[in-house]
């Protein structure tokens, strides 16, 4: 069952960001995901981002999370050190057909976004009853079929 696909370029993005310091464009949102019974639970780190600045969209089997973190500075502040990343953060999660995106829920608390995505009913394992026939197949004789209604 395909739940989440690996992003082969995420490592390159982090390496480039470390080498270049400040980076132009959106940054990736760190995540972890687990299968818990009949659902997948995914956690995304968004420290310092207010709930109003988080946007979640679904298109086909792709969930896109976009968030923006703004500096807490005020107009007259004299910045001494500022090592925190600001700007737009994004993450796309590719989900298999086995997930029920219509029943997905999102919860945001303490800088952590939690998406809960149930496995669709059609993808859940189910038991198929085995029927047995211990008797020989019946033979239909010509007299039985020809002499039906008189």
N, C-alpha and C positions, 0 to 999 in steps of 0.2 A: 504494500500500500504506500503510495507516494504522498507524504505529508508536506515536507518542506524540502526545497532544493538548496543545494550549496551554492553560495555566491563565490566563484573562483577569483573574482577581482577585489574582494574586500581586503585581503591582505596587502595587495598592491596599493590600495587607497590609503591604508594606515601607514605603510612604509613611506609613501610619497609625502604624506602629511607630516611625518616626523622629520624627514629630510629637508623639507621646504619651510618648516615653521608654519606661518600663516598660510592658509589655503583659500583659493577662490572657489566659489561654488558651494553647493550643499555638502555637508559632512554626513557620514553614515551613523545611524543610531545603533548602539550595541544592543544585542538581544540574546535571550536564551529561551528555549522551548522544550516542553516535556509532553509526553502522552500520558494522560491521567484518565484511566478508564475509557470511556467512550468520547473523549474530547482531547483537543490539543490546547495547552495553555502556553501562551507566549508572553514574555516579559521584555519590556523595552525601557532602557535607562534614559530619562529626560530630566536630569537635575536642573533646577532653576528655571524650568519652563512652566508657565501658567497654563491651566486647562484651556483657556480661551485661545491659546496659541498652538493648539494641537489639532490637526485635521486628519481624519481617517477616511479614505475612499476605497471602494471596491469596484474593479472592472474585470469582468470575466473571473478568472481564478487568481487575480493579483490584488493583494491588499497593499495600499500605499499609505505610509504614515509620513506626515510632514509636520515639523515643529520649528518654532523660532524662539531663540533665547536672546534677550536683549540685555545689555549691560545695566547694572543697578546704579550707574553713576548719575549724579545730578549736574546741572549746568556749571556750578562753581567748583566742582571737585578738582583737586590736583591729584592726578593718578600717580601713585608711587610704584605699584607693581600690578600687572594685569595679565595673568597667564591663562585665564579661562577662555574657552572657545565660545564665540557668539555667532549669531547668524542663523541660517537655515540648516536644519538637519532632516534627512530623509532616510527612509528604508522601505524597500519593496520586498514582500514575502510572496513567493509563488506557492500556491496550494494545489494539491491534487484534486481530482474530481470527487474524491471520497469525502470531502469536507462539506458541511452544510453552512454556507456563507450567509444564508438568510437568517440563521439563528445565532450568528456571532454576536458576542457582547464585548463591550469595552469598559474598563474601570481605570480611573486615574487617581493615584494617591501618593503623596510624598515623593514626587518626581519619578514615579514608576507607572508606566502604562501596562495594563494587563489585558490581553485579548484572549477570550475563551471561544474556541471554535469546535462545535460538536461534529462528530463523525456522522455522515448522513445515514439514514436508515438502510438505504440500499447497499451501503458499503460494510455494514456490520456483519460479522459472521453469523450464519444461521444454520440450523440443523435441517437436513432433508430426510424425511421419513423414508425408509426402505420398505417397499411392499414386496411380498413374496407370493408366489403362486406355486403350491406344491403339487397341483394336479396337472395332468397332461392337457395340452390344448385340445379343445373340442373340435371334432371334424364335422363339417356341415355336409350332410349327404344330399344327393340330388332329390330324393323323395321329400325331404324336409323342406327344401326351398321351392320345389315345384308344386307341391300340394298344399300351399298356404291357405288361401281362402277359397271355399267352395260354395 
